[in-house]
Structure formats: structure tokens, C-alpha cells
């Protein structure tokens, strides 16, 4: 590995991919100067549960933060599918096996807790600087190969060897540098699901199992425990008919939280089970946010010396179960390839894309029919889904499902060799 030149790198986004990339860049190229830009005025350490699976697990182990992650797990012991009567359930416990994980990962952690852990291990490194309440407004490549970046708020115009967009599925970096895509769709593959996410008070009805409840018309309530004595709620509407979402699309662009919440309340009218409690909790929550569930599909994540990583490049969607894991994998490989040829950044970016693309193709491959197959439109469909869940929860079926799950990215397997890079 070459030890020169020392790179000047701007990373847009302080979530999961950005700090992971900074960690490994510093490990491989310790003299490089790294700036992590975050448009929020404070660290964004909120969010729902995420999990670590497949190739991301050995990367995290090499970072030395596994004990910190285990100390912050959500306490979730498995998933229960609640039947339409609100009483009967089909239960799936955590497997206890990293290689054959169940729907609940062995490393289930709140996104904000993981982001905080990653910040803690990078923020005191002199060569890594976090800048909040700031964003890039333009990036132009000079004949010298440097990238000239202009900022919106207080930072002066500066030049970098590399600019990295690690700012999520709705990446502003992607939009600024790569445009809106060939179909003017921001490179999004819409999956026909919109979700509201929030934290609500815990009650005696909540357990250490996540509770999944389906109602007709593609309505889903998923309640998950955390280690802070509250409950994380995922409230989703699913429909293959995308015109159903015309109103909420408009409200996401032009409306406020109150209008969005009203849309969800109207959608869930008469849904049963704990709907009233969940919607009341949503109204009172301090961390409500909503998102369209989609994948990012791009032919290339590289343009000159600007590169995308994590959800900004290849979001597989929360449905995949590997969104966080793929961000960690992408960041690690990008840092590793830069360390192999820091004097030839275009070559390093080409290698990054060639190595990670087969992995991304695997993790973006959803279960056929997802998410509609797990969110039926009719009462009969809900009954059939619950019946199938009940059969799948039988011990003999679970044993077979564990073997099958080992082949799926969401349950631990990708059949993809993780590259090994060496510290110089």
C-alpha cells in the first residue's frame, strides 16, 4: 500500500456510512484530512431500530466497537405476528446465530445509538473534523483534478481531492452532481409503501418481542421495544397502486407534520388492534418523521472525483434488512480501495464500484412480491398471511427456514467474499 499522497476528503453526511468511511480512511491513510459535513445543527442521533448482518459484522468487529454495540442493543427478543383478533400470535425468536439470523438480528440497535458510537470513535481524531449546520451547494472539478466546493453557510470555498456523498436515500449530493436521473425520478425505484416512524410510551401490552399487525388495505403497525423504556412505532401503508399516495406525496413536498399525520389517521380509520393508542402516540411524539420506502438504482456511483456510498448510492430499503450493513460494507471497501491507490483516485473509485456492485445486486434482491405480499389489501389476504405465519412458526418449519435464511442477505448470508485490506 502506498502511503502518499495524503488525501483531502469531504464527506457529506454524518450518519452511518460517513463516519465509517472516515474511520477506515484514517486507519489506512492516517495523514489524510477528512471533513464530515452535516446540514443539521446538531448530531442526528434519532431513528428506529437497524441491524447488522452478513458482511458488515466482521467489519464492525475489526473496528473494535462490537462491545459498545452489544451494550446498546434494543432488547428485542424476536418478532410476533399478531392475528386479526389481536390475541393470537405467531412467534419467531432471535436465532442466536450470526450466520443464520432470524427477523430479529443478533445486533439490533437504534440507528441513533449506532451513529453515536461511530461518532465517538472518530470525533477526537485530529485529522477528522465534524462541521454541523452546513451543506455543499456546488462541486466542480478543476483541470488539476481537485474539486472546488462552495458551501451554503459559513465555510469558505475550498478544494478537495475527493467528495463523498453519504447523505442518505434523498441525497442532496446526488441531486447536485448526478442530477435527477434519466426518468427524472431521483434514481428511486418506488416500492409502494409510505411509513411514519415515531417513539410512543410503552404500555403493559408491549413485550420484548416486536409486534407486527396487519389490517386490510395494506395497513401495517409494527411496534418494537427499545432499552429506554419506550416503544418504537412503524406505521405503514402499502399499495401497488401508486396513485393512492398522490396526496401524501404532495404533503411531503408542501405540507407539514400535522397534515401528514392527518393523512395516516384517515388511512388507519377502523384498522383495529392498538391503532388508536399508536395514532395518539404519533401525534404527541417528538421524533416523528415519515419517508417513502424505495430503493436507489444507479448505473454508476462515480462522477469524476465525486462518489456516492451507502443509501445515497444504493439504498436497498428497510424491507431488505441490510440497509445499514450495506452502508458499512460500501464505506469499508471505498476506504480500502483508496488506500491501495491514493495517487490514482479514478482507479480507486472504479475498483470500489466493481467490487461492491455484486454485493449490492444481492442485497437489493427482495423477496418476490415485497412489500405487497406481506401487507395484503383484503381481509382474506390478511387471514391467509396470518395463517401462513402460524405455519411458519412451527418448530419443524423453523428449522428448515433457518437453513433457507442463511442464503438470504437479510438473515445473514450473501455468499460474497469480503475484501481484506492492510494497515500501512
Secondary structure, 3 states (H helix, E strand, C coil): CCCCCCCEEEEECCCCHHHHHHHHHHHHCCCCEEEEEECCCCCCCCCCEEECCCCHHHHHHHHCCHHHHHHCECCCCEEEEECCCCCCEEEEECCCCCCCCCCCCCCEEEHHHHHHHHHHCCCCCCCEEEEECCCEEEEEECCCCCEEEEECCCCCCEEECEEEECCCCCCHHHHHHHCCCCCCCCCEEEEEEEEEEEEEECCCCCCCEEEEEEECCCEEEEEEECCCCEEEEEEEEECCCHHHHHHHHHHHHHCCHHHHHHHHHHHCCCCCCCHHHHHHHHHHCCCCEEEEEEEECCCCCEECCEEECCHHHHCCCHHHCCHHHHHHHHHHHHHHHHHHCCCCHHHHHHHHHHHHHHHHHHHCCCCCCCCHHHCCCCHHHHHHHHHHHHHHCCHHHHHHHHHHHCCCHHHCCCCCCCCCCCCC
